[in-house]
Amino acid sequence: MKLCGVCILTDNAPRLAAFYEIVLKESPVVEGQHYGFDNAQLAVYNPGQVNVVYDKNMSLMFFVHDVLAEYNRLMQAIPGIEITSPPERKPWGAYSFWFLDPDGNTVSFIEQRELEG
């Protein structure tokens, strides 16, 4: 079994897609209220009459090469972005920062270290 992607259901697909276009540095493929980000295997979709739940229990996590550069980029590109955890080394060893998308989903950027050996 292999995960083929993630689809975020929302009541405002254009707003959420515009946010992820900046975050992912990728223009989505748009078909009606469906916005697909192929490189990230992420879709944003409004199937109609979605009740967006603001108590979230998942996080989207992306590997990046330079956490600090991405943090600075997003701070400039998205005024008012809600950072929930600034860039720091976590107790489990990951160097990352966390932020919220406009629907309240947590997104993490994690610095991917080169494998030694």
Biopython code that builds the backbone (N, CA, C, O; Angstrom):
import numpy as np
from Bio.PDB.StructureBuilder import StructureBuilder

atoms = [
    (1, "MET", "N", (0.846, -1.168, 0.000)),
    (1, "MET", "CA", (0.000, 0.000, 0.000)),
    (1, "MET", "C", (0.893, 1.233, 0.000)),
    (1, "MET", "O", (1.930, 1.258, 0.664)),
    (2, "LYS", "N", (0.487, 2.256, -0.749)),
    (2, "LYS", "CA", (1.270, 3.479, -0.845)),
    (2, "LYS", "C", (0.332, 4.676, -0.880)),
    (2, "LYS", "O", (-0.633, 4.689, -1.645)),
    (3, "LEU", "N", (0.606, 5.668, -0.066)),
    (3, "LEU", "CA", (-0.185, 6.890, -0.054)),
    (3, "LEU", "C", (-0.008, 7.609, -1.387)),
    (3, "LEU", "O", (1.121, 7.824, -1.828)),
    (4, "CYS", "N", (-1.110, 7.981, -2.033)),
    (4, "CYS", "CA", (-1.012, 8.634, -3.334)),
    (4, "CYS", "C", (-1.181, 10.137, -3.248)),
    (4, "CYS", "O", (-0.944, 10.830, -4.238)),
    (5, "GLY", "N", (-1.582, 10.666, -2.103)),
    (5, "GLY", "CA", (-1.703, 12.106, -1.958)),
    (5, "GLY", "C", (-2.660, 12.482, -0.845)),
    (5, "GLY", "O", (-3.229, 11.627, -0.166)),
    (6, "VAL", "N", (-2.822, 13.797, -0.678)),
    (6, "VAL", "CA", (-3.696, 14.344, 0.348)),
    (6, "VAL", "C", (-4.609, 15.361, -0.311)),
    (6, "VAL", "O", (-4.161, 16.154, -1.139)),
    (7, "CYS", "N", (-5.887, 15.344, 0.048)),
    (7, "CYS", "CA", (-6.847, 16.322, -0.443)),
    (7, "CYS", "C", (-7.460, 17.035, 0.754)),
    (7, "CYS", "O", (-8.038, 16.404, 1.638)),
    (8, "ILE", "N", (-7.327, 18.362, 0.771)),
    (8, "ILE", "CA", (-7.910, 19.158, 1.846)),
    (8, "ILE", "C", (-9.262, 19.672, 1.372)),
    (8, "ILE", "O", (-9.340, 20.404, 0.386)),
    (9, "LEU", "N", (-10.316, 19.293, 2.065)),
    (9, "LEU", "CA", (-11.659, 19.786, 1.752)),
    (9, "LEU", "C", (-11.844, 21.124, 2.451)),
    (9, "LEU", "O", (-11.487, 21.279, 3.619)),
    (10, "THR", "N", (-12.399, 22.081, 1.736)),
    (10, "THR", "CA", (-12.514, 23.431, 2.261)),
    (10, "THR", "C", (-13.746, 24.121, 1.701)),
    (10, "THR", "O", (-14.283, 23.718, 0.668)),
    (11, "ASP", "N", (-14.188, 25.161, 2.388)),
    (11, "ASP", "CA", (-15.309, 25.944, 1.877)),
    (11, "ASP", "C", (-14.834, 27.129, 1.044)),
    (11, "ASP", "O", (-15.653, 27.884, 0.521)),
    (12, "ASN", "N", (-13.502, 27.301, 0.914)),
    (12, "ASN", "CA", (-12.958, 28.389, 0.115)),
    (12, "ASN", "C", (-11.706, 27.896, -0.612)),
    (12, "ASN", "O", (-10.583, 28.225, -0.231)),
    (13, "ALA", "N", (-11.916, 27.113, -1.649)),
    (13, "ALA", "CA", (-10.805, 26.509, -2.385)),
    (13, "ALA", "C", (-9.883, 27.547, -3.034)),
    (13, "ALA", "O", (-8.666, 27.377, -2.970)),
    (14, "PRO", "N", (-10.400, 28.613, -3.655)),
    (14, "PRO", "CA", (-9.484, 29.584, -4.263)),
    (14, "PRO", "C", (-8.526, 30.223, -3.245)),
    (14, "PRO", "O", (-7.341, 30.396, -3.534)),
    (15, "ARG", "N", (-9.035, 30.571, -2.061)),
    (15, "ARG", "CA", (-8.191, 31.173, -1.018)),
    (15, "ARG", "C", (-7.118, 30.199, -0.559)),
    (15, "ARG", "O", (-5.946, 30.563, -0.458)),
    (16, "LEU", "N", (-7.515, 28.964, -0.282)),
    (16, "LEU", "CA", (-6.564, 27.978, 0.209)),
    (16, "LEU", "C", (-5.555, 27.611, -0.871)),
    (16, "LEU", "O", (-4.374, 27.430, -0.574)),
    (17, "ALA", "N", (-5.998, 27.500, -2.107)),
    (17, "ALA", "CA", (-5.086, 27.192, -3.211)),
    (17, "ALA", "C", (-4.072, 28.310, -3.419)),
    (17, "ALA", "O", (-2.905, 28.036, -3.701)),
    (18, "ALA", "N", (-4.495, 29.564, -3.287)),
    (18, "ALA", "CA", (-3.567, 30.692, -3.428)),
    (18, "ALA", "C", (-2.494, 30.639, -2.344)),
    (18, "ALA", "O", (-1.329, 30.936, -2.606)),
    (19, "PHE", "N", (-2.886, 30.260, -1.122)),
    (19, "PHE", "CA", (-1.932, 30.112, -0.018)),
    (19, "PHE", "C", (-0.912, 29.025, -0.354)),
    (19, "PHE", "O", (0.292, 29.247, -0.231)),
    (20, "TYR", "N", (-1.387, 27.851, -0.776)),
    (20, "TYR", "CA", (-0.476, 26.746, -1.062)),
    (20, "TYR", "C", (0.358, 26.996, -2.316)),
    (20, "TYR", "O", (1.448, 26.439, -2.449)),
    (21, "GLU", "N", (-0.127, 27.812, -3.224)),
    (21, "GLU", "CA", (0.684, 28.174, -4.392)),
    (21, "GLU", "C", (1.950, 28.904, -3.943)),
    (21, "GLU", "O", (3.027, 28.669, -4.490)),
    (22, "ILE", "N", (1.828, 29.781, -2.959)),
    (22, "ILE", "CA", (2.990, 30.480, -2.401)),
    (22, "ILE", "C", (3.851, 29.518, -1.598)),
    (22, "ILE", "O", (5.070, 29.484, -1.770)),
    (23, "VAL", "N", (3.234, 28.744, -0.731)),
    (23, "VAL", "CA", (3.974, 27.833, 0.150)),
    (23, "VAL", "C", (4.769, 26.810, -0.655)),
    (23, "VAL", "O", (5.941, 26.563, -0.374)),
    (24, "LEU", "N", (4.120, 26.216, -1.660)),
    (24, "LEU", "CA", (4.743, 25.123, -2.411)),
    (24, "LEU", "C", (5.554, 25.586, -3.612)),
    (24, "LEU", "O", (6.251, 24.789, -4.240)),
    (25, "LYS", "N", (5.461, 26.889, -3.936)),
    (25, "LYS", "CA", (6.152, 27.433, -5.106)),
    (25, "LYS", "C", (5.751, 26.656, -6.365)),
    (25, "LYS", "O", (6.596, 26.309, -7.190)),
    (26, "GLU", "N", (4.454, 26.393, -6.495)),
    (26, "GLU", "CA", (3.926, 25.612, -7.610)),
    (26, "GLU", "C", (2.523, 26.108, -7.944)),
    (26, "GLU", "O", (1.694, 26.293, -7.053)),
    (27, "SER", "N", (2.265, 26.320, -9.225)),
    (27, "SER", "CA", (0.916, 26.680, -9.660)),
    (27, "SER", "C", (0.072, 25.417, -9.760)),
    (27, "SER", "O", (0.529, 24.405, -10.291)),
    (28, "PRO", "N", (-1.156, 25.468, -9.253)),
    (28, "PRO", "CA", (-1.998, 24.272, -9.300)),
    (28, "PRO", "C", (-2.630, 24.075, -10.680)),
    (28, "PRO", "O", (-2.773, 25.011, -11.466)),
    (29, "VAL", "N", (-2.996, 22.840, -10.936)),
    (29, "VAL", "CA", (-3.843, 22.512, -12.086)),
    (29, "VAL", "C", (-5.267, 22.695, -11.582)),
    (29, "VAL", "O", (-5.659, 22.086, -10.586)),
    (30, "VAL", "N", (-6.044, 23.535, -12.266)),
    (30, "VAL", "CA", (-7.377, 23.893, -11.783)),
    (30, "VAL", "C", (-8.444, 23.275, -12.679)),
    (30, "VAL", "O", (-8.416, 23.413, -13.902)),
    (31, "GLU", "N", (-9.385, 22.589, -12.034)),
    (31, "GLU", "CA", (-10.568, 22.047, -12.703)),
    (31, "GLU", "C", (-11.760, 22.357, -11.814)),
    (31, "GLU", "O", (-12.034, 21.630, -10.859)),
    (32, "GLY", "N", (-12.471, 23.442, -12.129)),
    (32, "GLY", "CA", (-13.597, 23.859, -11.306)),
    (32, "GLY", "C", (-13.122, 24.263, -9.931)),
    (32, "GLY", "O", (-12.305, 25.174, -9.795)),
    (33, "GLN", "N", (-13.629, 23.589, -8.905)),
    (33, "GLN", "CA", (-13.254, 23.869, -7.511)),
    (33, "GLN", "C", (-12.165, 22.909, -7.002)),
    (33, "GLN", "O", (-11.975, 22.771, -5.793)),
    (34, "HIS", "N", (-11.455, 22.250, -7.922)),
    (34, "HIS", "CA", (-10.381, 21.323, -7.570)),
    (34, "HIS", "C", (-9.051, 21.920, -8.027)),
    (34, "HIS", "O", (-8.877, 22.260, -9.197)),
    (35, "TYR", "N", (-8.112, 22.040, -7.076)),
    (35, "TYR", "CA", (-6.793, 22.595, -7.350)),
    (35, "TYR", "C", (-5.759, 21.523, -7.006)),
    (35, "TYR", "O", (-5.627, 21.139, -5.843)),
    (36, "GLY", "N", (-5.041, 21.049, -7.991)),
    (36, "GLY", "CA", (-4.075, 19.984, -7.771)),
    (36, "GLY", "C", (-2.643, 20.466, -7.868)),
    (36, "GLY", "O", (-2.249, 21.102, -8.846)),
    (37, "PHE", "N", (-1.873, 20.157, -6.846)),
    (37, "PHE", "CA", (-0.447, 20.471, -6.814)),
    (37, "PHE", "C", (0.298, 19.154, -7.003)),
    (37, "PHE", "O", (0.531, 18.419, -6.043)),
    (38, "ASP", "N", (0.665, 18.867, -8.230)),
    (38, "ASP", "CA", (1.213, 17.555, -8.574)),
    (38, "ASP", "C", (2.517, 17.223, -7.858)),
    (38, "ASP", "O", (2.683, 16.106, -7.367)),
    (39, "ASN", "N", (3.450, 18.183, -7.793)),
    (39, "ASN", "CA", (4.753, 17.892, -7.179)),
    (39, "ASN", "C", (4.623, 17.568, -5.696)),
    (39, "ASN", "O", (5.402, 16.775, -5.167)),
    (40, "ALA", "N", (3.657, 18.167, -5.026)),
    (40, "ALA", "CA", (3.471, 17.932, -3.596)),
    (40, "ALA", "C", (2.450, 16.838, -3.305)),
    (40, "ALA", "O", (2.245, 16.480, -2.145)),
    (41, "GLN", "N", (1.814, 16.305, -4.333)),
    (41, "GLN", "CA", (0.762, 15.311, -4.172)),
    (41, "GLN", "C", (-0.324, 15.810, -3.226)),
    (41, "GLN", "O", (-0.793, 15.091, -2.343)),
    (42, "LEU", "N", (-0.707, 17.069, -3.441)),
    (42, "LEU", "CA", (-1.686, 17.732, -2.599)),
    (42, "LEU", "C", (-2.781, 18.325, -3.477)),
    (42, "LEU", "O", (-2.509, 18.878, -4.542)),
    (43, "ALA", "N", (-4.011, 18.203, -3.019)),
    (43, "ALA", "CA", (-5.141, 18.821, -3.705)),
    (43, "ALA", "C", (-5.954, 19.621, -2.698)),
    (43, "ALA", "O", (-6.003, 19.293, -1.513)),
    (44, "VAL", "N", (-6.586, 20.668, -3.192)),
    (44, "VAL", "CA", (-7.511, 21.490, -2.422)),
    (44, "VAL", "C", (-8.819, 21.444, -3.180)),
    (44, "VAL", "O", (-8.841, 21.657, -4.392)),
    (45, "TYR", "N", (-9.923, 21.163, -2.473)),
    (45, "TYR", "CA", (-11.181, 20.928, -3.172)),
    (45, "TYR", "C", (-12.367, 21.385, -2.344)),
    (45, "TYR", "O", (-12.427, 21.183, -1.131)),
    (46, "ASN", "N", (-13.315, 22.012, -3.044)),
    (46, "ASN", "CA", (-14.600, 22.360, -2.429)),
    (46, "ASN", "C", (-15.683, 21.555, -3.146)),
    (46, "ASN", "O", (-16.110, 21.923, -4.241)),
    (47, "PRO", "N", (-16.128, 20.450, -2.527)),
    (47, "PRO", "CA", (-17.166, 19.638, -3.147)),
    (47, "PRO", "C", (-18.560, 20.219, -2.941)),
    (47, "PRO", "O", (-19.547, 19.648, -3.406)),
    (48, "GLY", "N", (-18.644, 21.348, -2.250)),
    (48, "GLY", "CA", (-19.934, 21.983, -1.982)),
    (48, "GLY", "C", (-20.407, 21.673, -0.582)),
    (48, "GLY", "O", (-20.301, 20.538, -0.119)),
    (49, "GLN", "N", (-20.922, 22.668, 0.085)),
    (49, "GLN", "CA", (-21.486, 22.545, 1.423)),
    (49, "GLN", "C", (-20.539, 21.853, 2.402)),
    (49, "GLN", "O", (-20.937, 20.956, 3.144)),
    (50, "VAL", "N", (-19.273, 22.288, 2.388)),
    (50, "VAL", "CA", (-18.283, 21.747, 3.314)),
    (50, "VAL", "C", (-18.372, 22.509, 4.631)),
    (50, "VAL", "O", (-18.395, 23.739, 4.649)),
    (51, "ASN", "N", (-18.422, 21.779, 5.710)),
    (51, "ASN", "CA", (-18.368, 22.370, 7.043)),
    (51, "ASN", "C", (-16.930, 22.239, 7.525)),
    (51, "ASN", "O", (-16.521, 21.178, 7.996)),
    (52, "VAL", "N", (-16.161, 23.328, 7.405)),
    (52, "VAL", "CA", (-14.763, 23.287, 7.798)),
    (52, "VAL", "C", (-14.679, 23.170, 9.316)),
    (52, "VAL", "O", (-15.227, 23.994, 10.049)),
    (53, "VAL", "N", (-13.998, 22.154, 9.762)),
    (53, "VAL", "CA", (-13.808, 21.912, 11.190)),
    (53, "VAL", "C", (-12.512, 22.594, 11.606)),
    (53, "VAL", "O", (-11.480, 22.402, 10.964)),
    (54, "TYR", "N", (-12.551, 23.384, 12.668)),
    (54, "TYR", "CA", (-11.372, 24.136, 13.070)),
    (54, "TYR", "C", (-10.567, 23.452, 14.162)),
    (54, "TYR", "O", (-9.510, 23.955, 14.541)),
    (55, "ASP", "N", (-11.033, 22.317, 14.680)),
    (55, "ASP", "CA", (-10.232, 21.502, 15.584)),
    (55, "ASP", "C", (-9.559, 20.443, 14.728)),
    (55, "ASP", "O", (-10.195, 19.469, 14.326)),
    (56, "LYS", "N", (-8.279, 20.630, 14.450)),
    (56, "LYS", "CA", (-7.555, 19.753, 13.525)),
    (56, "LYS", "C", (-6.791, 18.684, 14.295)),
    (56, "LYS", "O", (-6.397, 18.883, 15.444)),
    (57, "ASN", "N", (-6.593, 17.554, 13.640)),
    (57, "ASN", "CA", (-5.858, 16.475, 14.286)),
    (57, "ASN", "C", (-4.822, 15.853, 13.358)),
    (57, "ASN", "O", (-4.475, 14.681, 13.502)),
    (58, "MET", "N", (-4.328, 16.644, 12.402)),
    (58, "MET", "CA", (-3.289, 16.164, 11.506)),
    (58, "MET", "C", (-2.386, 17.322, 11.124)),
    (58, "MET", "O", (-2.719, 18.489, 11.332)),
    (59, "SER", "N", (-1.244, 16.979, 10.565)),
    (59, "SER", "CA", (-0.282, 17.977, 10.121)),
    (59, "SER", "C", (0.256, 17.560, 8.763)),
    (59, "SER", "O", (0.526, 16.382, 8.531)),
    (60, "LEU", "N", (0.413, 18.527, 7.867)),
    (60, "LEU", "CA", (1.079, 18.283, 6.590)),
    (60, "LEU", "C", (2.554, 18.582, 6.800)),
    (60, "LEU", "O", (2.899, 19.635, 7.335)),
    (61, "MET", "N", (3.429, 17.675, 6.389)),
    (61, "MET", "CA", (4.859, 17.848, 6.623)),
    (61, "MET", "C", (5.593, 17.752, 5.299)),
    (61, "MET", "O", (5.358, 16.845, 4.501)),
    (62, "PHE", "N", (6.497, 18.717, 5.081)),
    (62, "PHE", "CA", (7.271, 18.769, 3.849)),
    (62, "PHE", "C", (8.749, 18.890, 4.188)),
    (62, "PHE", "O", (9.134, 19.673, 5.056)),
    (63, "PHE", "N", (9.586, 18.097, 3.487)),
    (63, "PHE", "CA", (11.024, 18.255, 3.596)),
    (63, "PHE", "C", (11.451, 19.454, 2.758)),
    (63, "PHE", "O", (10.963, 19.642, 1.644)),
    (64, "VAL", "N", (12.353, 20.258, 3.291)),
    (64, "VAL", "CA", (12.954, 21.371, 2.555)),
    (64, "VAL", "C", (14.464, 21.317, 2.774)),
    (64, "VAL", "O", (14.944, 20.681, 3.712)),
    (65, "HIS", "N", (15.197, 21.988, 1.902)),
    (65, "HIS", "CA", (16.658, 21.975, 2.027)),
    (65, "HIS", "C", (17.164, 22.957, 3.073)),
    (65, "HIS", "O", (18.185, 22.706, 3.713)),
    (66, "ASP", "N", (16.450, 24.089, 3.258)),
    (66, "ASP", "CA", (16.924, 25.132, 4.162)),
    (66, "ASP", "C", (15.738, 25.731, 4.914)),
    (66, "ASP", "O", (15.028, 26.585, 4.384)),
    (67, "VAL", "N", (15.529, 25.285, 6.141)),
    (67, "VAL", "CA", (14.392, 25.725, 6.949)),
    (67, "VAL", "C", (14.398, 27.236, 7.147)),
    (67, "VAL", "O", (13.363, 27.881, 6.983)),
    (68, "LEU", "N", (15.519, 27.795, 7.488)),
    (68, "LEU", "CA", (15.584, 29.227, 7.768)),
    (68, "LEU", "C", (15.267, 30.058, 6.520)),
    (68, "LEU", "O", (14.577, 31.073, 6.617)),
    (69, "ALA", "N", (15.754, 29.645, 5.368)),
    (69, "ALA", "CA", (15.453, 30.359, 4.122)),
    (69, "ALA", "C", (13.959, 30.287, 3.815)),
    (69, "ALA", "O", (13.368, 31.283, 3.397)),
    (70, "GLU", "N", (13.343, 29.125, 4.015)),
    (70, "GLU", "CA", (11.903, 28.985, 3.756)),
    (70, "GLU", "C", (11.088, 29.798, 4.755)),
    (70, "GLU", "O", (10.085, 30.409, 4.385)),
    (71, "TYR", "N", (11.505, 29.809, 6.002)),
    (71, "TYR", "CA", (10.834, 30.609, 7.022)),
    (71, "TYR", "C", (10.849, 32.088, 6.617)),
    (71, "TYR", "O", (9.810, 32.749, 6.631)),
    (72, "ASN", "N", (12.021, 32.599, 6.261)),
    (72, "ASN", "CA", (12.143, 34.003, 5.862)),
    (72, "ASN", "C", (11.329, 34.297, 4.609)),
    (72, "ASN", "O", (10.709, 35.356, 4.512)),
    (73, "ARG", "N", (11.321, 33.379, 3.653)),
    (73, "ARG", "CA", (10.544, 33.557, 2.422)),
    (73, "ARG", "C", (9.055, 33.686, 2.730)),
    (73, "ARG", "O", (8.388, 34.587, 2.222)),
    (74, "LEU", "N", (8.534, 32.781, 3.567)),
    (74, "LEU", "CA", (7.105, 32.808, 3.876)),
    (74, "LEU", "C", (6.730, 34.016, 4.729)),
    (74, "LEU", "O", (5.641, 34.566, 4.568)),
    (75, "MET", "N", (7.605, 34.432, 5.625)),
    (75, "MET", "CA", (7.322, 35.618, 6.431)),
    (75, "MET", "C", (7.165, 36.853, 5.546)),
    (75, "MET", "O", (6.357, 37.730, 5.852)),
    (76, "GLN", "N", (7.923, 36.931, 4.459)),
    (76, "GLN", "CA", (7.811, 38.060, 3.537)),
    (76, "GLN", "C", (6.657, 37.881, 2.553)),
    (76, "GLN", "O", (5.972, 38.849, 2.224)),
    (77, "ALA", "N", (6.436, 36.665, 2.084)),
    (77, "ALA", "CA", (5.452, 36.418, 1.031)),
    (77, "ALA", "C", (4.017, 36.374, 1.533)),
    (77, "ALA", "O", (3.090, 36.658, 0.775)),
    (78, "ILE", "N", (3.818, 36.022, 2.808)),
    (78, "ILE", "CA", (2.470, 35.877, 3.355)),
    (78, "ILE", "C", (2.348, 36.731, 4.614)),
    (78, "ILE", "O", (2.579, 36.246, 5.721)),
    (79, "PRO", "N", (1.983, 38.005, 4.444)),
    (79, "PRO", "CA", (1.828, 38.870, 5.624)),
    (79, "PRO", "C", (0.808, 38.273, 6.599)),
    (79, "PRO", "O", (-0.267, 37.834, 6.191)),
    (80, "GLY", "N", (1.152, 38.263, 7.875)),
    (80, "GLY", "CA", (0.228, 37.759, 8.888)),
    (80, "GLY", "C", (0.208, 36.247, 9.021)),
    (80, "GLY", "O", (-0.639, 35.710, 9.735)),
    (81, "ILE", "N", (1.124, 35.536, 8.348)),
    (81, "ILE", "CA", (1.155, 34.072, 8.474)),
    (81, "ILE", "C", (1.267, 33.713, 9.960)),
    (81, "ILE", "O", (2.038, 34.325, 10.700)),
    (82, "GLU", "N", (0.497, 32.727, 10.379)),
    (82, "GLU", "CA", (0.489, 32.335, 11.788)),
    (82, "GLU", "C", (1.513, 31.230, 12.025)),
    (82, "GLU", "O", (1.288, 30.072, 11.671)),
    (83, "ILE", "N", (2.631, 31.602, 12.623)),
    (83, "ILE", "CA", (3.693, 30.656, 12.965)),
    (83, "ILE", "C", (3.359, 30.077, 14.344)),
    (83, "ILE", "O", (3.215, 30.823, 15.312)),
    (84, "THR", "N", (3.237, 28.766, 14.430)),
    (84, "THR", "CA", (2.924, 28.136, 15.713)),
    (84, "THR", "C", (4.168, 27.605, 16.413)),
    (84, "THR", "O", (4.139, 27.358, 17.619)),
    (85, "SER", "N", (5.263, 27.425, 15.672)),
    (85, "SER", "CA", (6.536, 27.016, 16.254)),
    (85, "SER", "C", (7.639, 27.558, 15.350)),
    (85, "SER", "O", (7.754, 27.133, 14.201)),
    (86, "PRO", "N", (8.451, 28.486, 15.848)),
    (86, "PRO", "CA", (9.502, 29.071, 15.012)),
    (86, "PRO", "C", (10.585, 28.039, 14.698)),
    (86, "PRO", "O", (10.597, 26.957, 15.286)),
    (87, "PRO", "N", (11.488, 28.362, 13.781)),
    (87, "PRO", "CA", (12.564, 27.414, 13.466)),
    (87, "PRO", "C", (13.360, 27.046, 14.712)),
    (87, "PRO", "O", (13.899, 27.907, 15.408)),
    (88, "GLU", "N", (13.417, 25.762, 14.969)),
    (88, "GLU", "CA", (14.165, 25.266, 16.127)),
    (88, "GLU", "C", (14.407, 23.777, 15.976)),
    (88, "GLU", "O", (13.717, 23.093, 15.221)),
    (89, "ARG", "N", (15.394, 23.290, 16.702)),
    (89, "ARG", "CA", (15.672, 21.859, 16.736)),
    (89, "ARG", "C", (14.731, 21.242, 17.757)),
    (89, "ARG", "O", (14.747, 21.620, 18.929)),
    (90, "LYS", "N", (13.912, 20.297, 17.319)),
    (90, "LYS", "CA", (12.946, 19.629, 18.194)),
    (90, "LYS", "C", (13.660, 18.574, 19.044)),
    (90, "LYS", "O", (14.757, 18.138, 18.694)),
    (91, "PRO", "N", (13.046, 18.161, 20.154)),
    (91, "PRO", "CA", (13.673, 17.147, 21.021)),
    (91, "PRO", "C", (13.993, 15.844, 20.290)),
    (91, "PRO", "O", (14.914, 15.132, 20.690)),
    (92, "TRP", "N", (13.256, 15.515, 19.231)),
    (92, "TRP", "CA", (13.492, 14.266, 18.497)),
    (92, "TRP", "C", (14.512, 14.459, 17.384)),
    (92, "TRP", "O", (14.767, 13.535, 16.611)),
    (93, "GLY", "N", (15.111, 15.676, 17.291)),
    (93, "GLY", "CA", (16.216, 15.900, 16.367)),
    (93, "GLY", "C", (15.880, 16.671, 15.106)),
    (93, "GLY", "O", (16.792, 17.133, 14.420)),
    (94, "ALA", "N", (14.616, 16.827, 14.777)),
    (94, "ALA", "CA", (14.237, 17.528, 13.547)),
    (94, "ALA", "C", (14.429, 19.031, 13.703)),
    (94, "ALA", "O", (14.101, 19.602, 14.743)),
    (95, "TYR", "N", (14.961, 19.666, 12.668)),
    (95, "TYR", "CA", (15.033, 21.121, 12.616)),
    (95, "TYR", "C", (13.884, 21.570, 11.737)),
    (95, "TYR", "O", (13.869, 21.288, 10.539)),
    (96, "SER", "N", (12.901, 22.280, 12.333)),
    (96, "SER", "CA", (11.683, 22.586, 11.600)),
    (96, "SER", "C", (11.003, 23.834, 12.129)),
    (96, "SER", "O", (11.379, 24.380, 13.166)),
    (97, "PHE", "N", (9.987, 24.276, 11.386)),
    (97, "PHE", "CA", (9.047, 25.278, 11.891)),
    (97, "PHE", "C", (7.661, 24.880, 11.447)),
    (97, "PHE", "O", (7.487, 24.177, 10.451)),
    (98, "TRP", "N", (6.667, 25.341, 12.205)),
    (98, "TRP", "CA", (5.275, 24.982, 11.965)),
    (98, "TRP", "C", (4.460, 26.253, 11.782)),
    (98, "TRP", "O", (4.720, 27.270, 12.425)),
    (99, "PHE", "N", (3.463, 26.182, 10.893)),
    (99, "PHE", "CA", (2.572, 27.311, 10.662)),
    (99, "PHE", "C", (1.193, 26.799, 10.294)),
    (99, "PHE", "O", (1.017, 25.617, 9.999)),
    (100, "LEU", "N", (0.208, 27.702, 10.314)),
    (100, "LEU", "CA", (-1.164, 27.327, 9.992)),
    (100, "LEU", "C", (-1.550, 27.846, 8.618)),
    (100, "LEU", "O", (-1.157, 28.943, 8.224)),
    (101, "ASP", "N", (-2.330, 27.042, 7.887)),
    (101, "ASP", "CA", (-2.906, 27.539, 6.639)),
    (101, "ASP", "C", (-4.180, 28.311, 6.983)),
    (101, "ASP", "O", (-4.586, 28.317, 8.145)),
    (102, "PRO", "N", (-4.820, 28.959, 6.016)),
    (102, "PRO", "CA", (-6.011, 29.762, 6.319)),
    (102, "PRO", "C", (-7.174, 28.988, 6.944)),
    (102, "PRO", "O", (-8.031, 29.593, 7.588)),
    (103, "ASP", "N", (-7.222, 27.669, 6.768)),
    (103, "ASP", "CA", (-8.278, 26.854, 7.380)),
    (103, "ASP", "C", (-7.873, 26.314, 8.752)),
    (103, "ASP", "O", (-8.666, 25.630, 9.399)),
    (104, "GLY", "N", (-6.667, 26.606, 9.201)),
    (104, "GLY", "CA", (-6.217, 26.148, 10.514)),
    (104, "GLY", "C", (-5.456, 24.840, 10.507)),
    (104, "GLY", "O", (-5.150, 24.311, 11.576)),
    (105, "ASN", "N", (-5.134, 24.291, 9.331)),
    (105, "ASN", "CA", (-4.331, 23.073, 9.255)),
    (105, "ASN", "C", (-2.882, 23.404, 9.574)),
    (105, "ASN", "O", (-2.363, 24.427, 9.128)),
    (106, "THR", "N", (-2.230, 22.549, 10.341)),
    (106, "THR", "CA", (-0.814, 22.736, 10.653)),
    (106, "THR", "C", (0.033, 22.238, 9.497)),
    (106, "THR", "O", (-0.202, 21.157, 8.956)),
    (107, "VAL", "N", (1.017, 23.038, 9.128)),
    (107, "VAL", "CA", (1.981, 22.678, 8.085)),
    (107, "VAL", "C", (3.366, 22.771, 8.710)),
    (107, "VAL", "O", (3.680, 23.742, 9.397)),
    (108, "SER", "N", (4.189, 21.763, 8.470)),
    (108, "SER", "CA", (5.552, 21.741, 8.991)),
    (108, "SER", "C", (6.538, 21.699, 7.832)),
    (108, "SER", "O", (6.363, 20.937, 6.881)),
    (109, "PHE", "N", (7.564, 22.517, 7.919)),
    (109, "PHE", "CA", (8.701, 22.432, 7.012)),
    (109, "PHE", "C", (9.852, 21.876, 7.830)),
    (109, "PHE", "O", (10.220, 22.437, 8.863)),
    (110, "ILE", "N", (10.419, 20.771, 7.367)),
    (110, "ILE", "CA", (11.473, 20.059, 8.088)),
    (110, "ILE", "C", (12.708, 20.008, 7.213)),
    (110, "ILE", "O", (12.640, 19.636, 6.041)),
    (111, "GLU", "N", (13.840, 20.386, 7.794)),
    (111, "GLU", "CA", (15.083, 20.368, 7.026)),
    (111, "GLU", "C", (15.530, 18.926, 6.832)),
    (111, "GLU", "O", (15.691, 18.164, 7.785)),
    (112, "GLN", "N", (15.722, 18.582, 5.572)),
    (112, "GLN", "CA", (16.132, 17.217, 5.247)),
    (112, "GLN", "C", (17.656, 17.157, 5.252)),
    (112, "GLN", "O", (18.324, 17.858, 4.491)),
    (113, "ARG", "N", (18.180, 16.322, 6.106)),
    (113, "ARG", "CA", (19.619, 16.160, 6.209)),
    (113, "ARG", "C", (20.079, 15.109, 5.216)),
    (113, "ARG", "O", (19.378, 14.140, 4.925)),
    (114, "GLU", "N", (21.271, 15.332, 4.711)),
    (114, "GLU", "CA", (21.879, 14.336, 3.818)),
    (114, "GLU", "C", (22.190, 13.085, 4.631)),
    (114, "GLU", "O", (22.675, 13.167, 5.759)),
    (115, "LEU", "N", (21.905, 11.933, 4.045)),
    (115, "LEU", "CA", (22.213, 10.673, 4.729)),
    (115, "LEU", "C", (23.712, 10.421, 4.704)),
    (115, "LEU", "O", (24.362, 10.536, 3.665)),
    (116, "GLU", "N", (24.234, 10.081, 5.848)),
    (116, "GLU", "CA", (25.658, 9.793, 5.937)),
    (116, "GLU", "C", (25.894, 8.309, 5.663)),
    (116, "GLU", "O", (25.038, 7.467, 5.933)),
    (117, "GLY", "N", (27.038, 8.016, 5.136)),
    (117, "GLY", "CA", (27.351, 6.620, 5.011)),
    (117, "GLY", "C", (27.847, 6.287, 3.712)),
    (117, "GLY", "O", (28.159, 5.126, 3.449)),
]
sb = StructureBuilder()
sb.init_structure("model")
sb.init_model(0)
sb.init_chain("A")
sb.init_seg("    ")
for serial, (resi, resn, name, xyz) in enumerate(atoms, 1):
    if name == "N":
        sb.init_residue(resn, " ", resi, " ")
    sb.init_atom(name, np.array(xyz, "f"), 0.0, 1.0, " ", f" {name:<3s}", serial, name[0])
structure = sb.get_structure()
